[in-house]
Amino acid sequence: MALWFDETYAGKIRFGLKLKRSLFSGKSEFQSVDVVETEEFGRALALEDAWMTSERDEAHYHEMIVHPALTTAPRIKRVLVIGGGDGGTVREVLRYQEVESVVMVELDKMVVDVCKEHLPSFGVPWDDKRLSLKFEDGIAYLKNYSGEPYDVILIDGSDPVGPAEGLYASPFYESAKRCLAKDGVLVSQTESPIAMASDFARIVKTLRASFVRAEPYFVPIPLYPSGMWSFTYASDSIEPSAFDPARASKIEASARYYNRDIHRAAFAQPSFVRALLAR
Ligand code: SPD
């Protein structure tokens, strides 16, 4: 009998993949953790039965959560990643030689351990000396942080339910802003404008209340509900499309998804998105 793994979203949308086999299935202190080998998407990670990443389309997500920020921020020496336990986001950040330190704050150590073992193709340089891993709550980390400001903060959380809910709320964005350089850039994953339209609009508007500008941008991620996904670029002074040509072309040369045309085009808003954000 064929084996399938489905994500069901809100009881109304289902996306399933036919499996070759299960590689890991366990429960951490926080959530269920599964890694499966699928017929079409390669190996994939699911948390609480929601797809998080797959070999097939992880580059879309990880390149696009990182490169719009890292090619436009005036300084990229100090980068903070909240979440991102599979390591794809820090892998992309560590491609920049200008980055001197990356702190990754992930709540669930099991996610990192399982991804190190079962998703080796992600090629995460876990031993890079610039990377510090902290296993703690990102919300508390930023609330209590009193060190030097970060140049870039990337929020690679799961969907806004359970322990991740606070990553999409005003008190967290205010803490993040306090810990960010005045001319720093924050990018967060911000859900689907189709499958999660009201969450998407609420999160963008919440970011707009904390930052001078917060511009959503769009990336196809076939693994996620509806396939149309968003990130939002928030800053008090930086123009999201004004990338440094030298940084961007260097990244483009070895990227699977990101290039300079995609960077510019990703910020174009379909009319239904304009309408959602105008309400
Ligand atoms: N519905 C999926 C939301 C996933 C957000 N984070 C994915 C982790 C990839 N590093």
Residues whose N, C-alpha, C, O or C-beta is under 5 A from the ligand:
A	BS01	SPD	W51 M52 T53 G84 D86 G88 D156 G157 S158 D159 Q189 Y224
